[in-house]
Amino acid sequence: MNTVKKVFLAIFFTFCYSFLYSQNIKEGIKAIENEKYATAKKIFLSLTKAQPDNKELWYYLGEVYYQLSKQDSAFQCFNRGIGAM
């Protein structure tokens, strides 16, 4: 495979990943707004596993746990988000 094809494929996959990530985080936020916390939890657990250094994802997962009255888990997520800075 020549260099141009490799560069094109790298750009293409980066774009696809960014688009899918953006869609998933928006779906998670919408689930929180609609009080569908089980759905939001599933989305943000998946995202934090894929991107453990993303502080924004940990914040939203903490928010979900807080809304589910799981303050200990929320506290851990918020702290994890602070540590990801």
C-alpha positions in Angstrom: 0.0 0.0 0.0 1.5 3.3 -0.9 1.9 6.3 1.4 -1.0 8.3 0.1 -3.4 5.5 0.7 -2.1 5.0 4.2 -2.5 8.7 5.0 -6.0 8.8 3.5 -7.1 5.7 5.5 -5.7 7.2 8.7 -7.6 10.4 8.1 -10.8 8.5 7.2 -10.7 6.3 10.3 -9.9 9.3 12.6 -12.9 11.2 11.1 -15.2 8.1 11.6 -14.0 7.7 15.2 -14.6 11.3 16.0 -18.0 11.3 14.5 -19.1 8.1 16.4 -17.6 9.5 19.7 -19.5 12.8 19.2 -22.8 10.9 18.5 -22.4 8.7 21.6 -21.6 11.5 24.0 -24.6 13.5 22.6 -26.8 10.4 23.0 -25.6 10.0 26.6 -26.3 13.7 27.4 -29.7 13.4 25.9 -30.4 10.3 28.0 -29.5 12.3 31.1 -31.8 15.1 30.1 -34.6 12.7 29.5 -34.0 11.0 32.9 -33.1 7.7 31.2 -30.2 7.1 33.6 -29.8 3.4 32.9 -29.2 4.2 29.2 -26.9 7.0 30.0 -24.9 4.8 32.4 -24.5 2.2 29.7 -23.2 4.8 27.2 -20.8 6.5 29.6 -19.4 3.3 31.0 -18.6 2.2 27.5 -17.1 5.6 26.6 -15.0 5.8 29.8 -13.6 2.3 29.1 -12.6 3.4 25.6 -11.2 6.8 26.8 -10.2 6.5 30.5 -8.4 9.9 30.4 -11.3 11.9 29.2 -12.4 14.0 32.2 -15.7 15.1 30.5 -16.9 11.5 30.3 -16.1 10.9 33.9 -18.1 14.0 34.9 -21.2 12.7 33.0 -20.9 9.2 34.4 -20.6 10.8 37.9 -23.7 12.8 37.1 -25.6 9.7 36.2 -24.6 7.9 39.4 -25.6 11.0 41.4 -29.0 11.0 39.8 -29.3 7.3 40.7 -28.6 8.1 44.3 -25.2 6.3 44.2 -23.2 9.1 45.8 -20.1 6.9 46.5 -19.9 5.9 42.8 -20.5 9.5 41.7 -17.8 10.8 44.0 -15.3 8.2 42.6 -16.2 9.3 39.0 -15.9 13.0 39.8 -12.5 12.3 41.4 -11.4 10.2 38.5 -12.3 13.1 36.2 -10.2 15.5 38.2 -7.3 13.0 38.1 -7.7 12.8 34.3 -6.8 16.5 34.0 
